[in-house]
Amino acid sequence: MYSSQREREMQASEESSRLDRIEIAIEKLTKDIDELRQESKDLGTRFGFYQQSTQAIVNLAFSLVASATVSVFVTGLLRH
């Protein structure tokens, strides 16, 4: 009976150690998830800035093309 008591104590100790390792792993994963969530927010913000910048550049390009076109037509009309 002593050996079965000792075996139960060893099993309980092993289970406790295993639970401790699982808890540590869960805490690490939770921390990693929080960090990834923050990085995702940061990337979303960066993407928004990138999108706005791209739209501004496209608008600038169209306005330059339009002003060049108007300039060519006005110059052509004034010469005749």
MARPAVO-426024 format. One line per 8 residues: number of its first residue (from 1); for each residue x, y, z of N, C-alpha, C. Coordinates in steps of 0.02 Angstrom, whole numbers, plus 50000, padded with zeros to 5 digits. Layout:
<nodes>
NUM	X,Y,Z,X,Y,Z,X,Y,Z  ...
</nodes>
This chain:
<nodes>
1	50041,49940,50000,50000,50000,50000,50043,50063,50000  50100,50059,50030,50145,50116,50032,50167,50136,49962  50181,50087,49920,50203,50102,49853,50148,50134,49812  50086,50114,49821,50031,50144,49783,50020,50216,49807  50028,50229,49871,50023,50297,49897,50078,50340,49867  50138,50312,49866,50196,50347,49839,50186,50360,49764  50158,50312,49729,50145,50320,49657,50094,50375,49645  50042,50377,49687,49992,50430,49680,50022,50498,49693
9	50066,50503,49741,50099,50567,49755,50143,50588,49697  50178,50540,49667,50220,50555,49610,50179,50577,49550  50122,50542,49539,50078,50561,49485,50049,50630,49496  50030,50645,49558,50003,50711,49574,50056,50765,49562  50118,50750,49581,50172,50797,49571,50185,50808,49497  50184,50754,49458,50195,50759,49386,50138,50799,49353  50077,50787,49375,50020,50823,49348,50024,50897,49366  50045,50911,49427,50052,50981,49448,50105,51015,49406
17	50161,50982,49395,50214,51009,49354,50191,51020,49282  50154,50972,49258,50127,50977,49190,50079,51036,49184  50036,51044,49235,49989,51100,49235,50026,51167,49238  50080,51169,49277,50120,51230,49280,50149,51247,49212  50174,51197,49177,50202,51209,49110,50147,51232,49061  50089,51203,49068,50033,51223,49024,50013,51295,49039  50010,51313,49103,49992,51381,49121,50043,51431,49094  50107,51414,49098,50159,51458,49072,50152,51465,48997
25	50138,51409,48963,50129,51411,48890,50069,51454,48871  50015,51448,48909,49954,51487,48895,49968,51562,48905  50004,51578,48958,50021,51649,48971,50064,51677,48914  50112,51636,48891,50155,51658,48836,50114,51668,48772  50070,51621,48758,50028,51627,48698,49982,51688,48702  49955,51700,48761,49912,51758,48771,49950,51822,48758  50011,51826,48784,50054,51884,48773,50069,51892,48698  50086,51837,48665,50100,51839,48593,50039,51863,48554
33	49980,51840,48572,49919,51860,48538,49907,51935,48547  49918,51960,48607,49910,52031,48620,49958,52073,48578  50021,52049,48573,50071,52084,48532,50051,52083,48459  50027,52026,48435,50006,52021,48364,49945,52066,48351  49901,52069,48399,49842,52112,48392,49864,52185,48385  49912,52207,48426,49937,52275,48422,49973,52288,48356  50013,52239,48334,50047,52246,48270,49996,52251,48213  49942,52214,48218,49890,52216,48167,49858,52286,48164
41	49846,52315,48223,49818,52383,48225,49867,52432,48193  49931,52425,48209,49982,52469,48181,49986,52462,48105  49982,52400,48081,49983,52389,48009,49922,52419,47975  49865,52414,48009,49804,52444,47981,49811,52519,47975  49841,52550,48025,49852,52622,48023,49901,52640,47967  49955,52602,47961,50003,52614,47908,49972,52606,47840  49930,52555,47832,49898,52544,47768,49852,52602,47751  49817,52629,47802,49774,52687,47790,49814,52747,47766
49	49872,52759,47798,49914,52814,47776,49940,52803,47705  49959,52741,47691,49984,52724,47624,49929,52735,47572  49869,52715,47588,49813,52723,47542,49799,52797,47529  49800,52838,47582,49788,52909,47574,49844,52942,47533  49905,52922,47546,49962,52949,47509,49957,52932,47435  49940,52870,47422,49933,52847,47353,49878,52887,47317  49823,52898,47351,49768,52936,47322,49789,53008,47308  49828,53037,47354,49852,53106,47343,49898,53109,47283
57	49941,53060,47274,49987,53059,47217,49949,53051,47152  49898,53008,47152,49856,52999,47092,49820,53064,47075  49793,53097,47126,49759,53161,47114,49808,53212,47086  49867,53215,47113,49918,53262,47089,49936,53247,47016  49944,53183,47000,49961,53164,46931,49906,53185,46883  49843,53172,46902,49788,53192,46858,49784,53268,46850  49795,53304,46904,49792,53377,46899,49849,53403,46855  49908,53373,46860,49963,53395,46817,49948,53380,46744
65	49920,53322,46729,49902,53306,46660,49848,53354,46635  49799,53368,46677,49745,53413,46657,49772,53483,46644  49815,53508,46689,49841,53575,46679,49887,53579,46618  49925,53527,46605,49967,53526,46545,49923,53526,46482  49870,53488,46484,49824,53485,46426,49792,53553,46414  49768,53585,46467,49738,53651,46460,49790,53701,46435  49850,53696,46460,49904,53741,46438,49918,53734,46364  49919,53672,46339,49932,53660,46268,49875,53688,46227
73	49812,53678,46247,49755,53704,46209,49754,53780,46210  49766,53810,46268,49764,53884,46272,49820,53913,46229  49879,53884,46233,49934,53908,46192,49918,53902,46117  49888,53847,46099,49869,53837,46029,49816,53885,46006  49768,53901,46049,49715,53948,46030,49741,54019,46026  49787,54037,46070,49813,54105,46069,49859,54119,46010  49890,54068,45984,49935,54077,45926,49895,54089,45862  49834,54068,45859,49796,54077,45796,49758,54138,45800
</nodes>
